[in-house]
């Protein structure tokens, strides 16, 4: 698809004023005011023909294979359509499992670098990037040439297990000493450890009735 750029619109608007003045001052040669439009149309045709580069069009998408829900990742877009073209812009199409952080497109660096787009995963499943729009200008910058390329880049959006993993690591650290030996903790185990005063909220099966009668107060077993 080819359509005019902002520069060609301003050029056409700038030529309309002299054409109107010529037609007003010299009605007999009013057609001279149309010369600017003819010249502009000729430059547009040359710019459109010189800017065509579909045959040399190349694009590569790079993304991580998987990401957790709520996580952010970067999609890298590398594309080129010939060294003589002035500007190249890209925009990517995606499904609803991811959302852009700061937009879905932008200009690629002139030195052949990549366009980095940041996305956030919001739903589990296989996120798909299936369409890539590229547009570039001709040598005069008067028209945009745009194409849509079908691409196939998928990112698996998985449940976020970071919080569960951190809790598991914390529990393992609490249950082991620095030298790697098991650490005993008071709780609901089977090995008798000691007696302590009964506290409200303890289970009744923890009460040692014989020793409680001997000491005249409620004592509970600690395991």
PyMOL commands that set and color helices and strands:
alter all, ss='L'
color gray80, all
select helices_A, chain A and resi 6-25+27-50+54-56+162-174+204-206+209-215
alter helices_A, ss='H'
color red, helices_A
select strands_A, chain A and resi 2-4+58-62+66-68+72-80+88-94+98-100+105-107+115-121+125-137+143-158+194-197+219-222
alter strands_A, ss='S'
color yellow, strands_A
deselect
rebuild
show_as cartoon
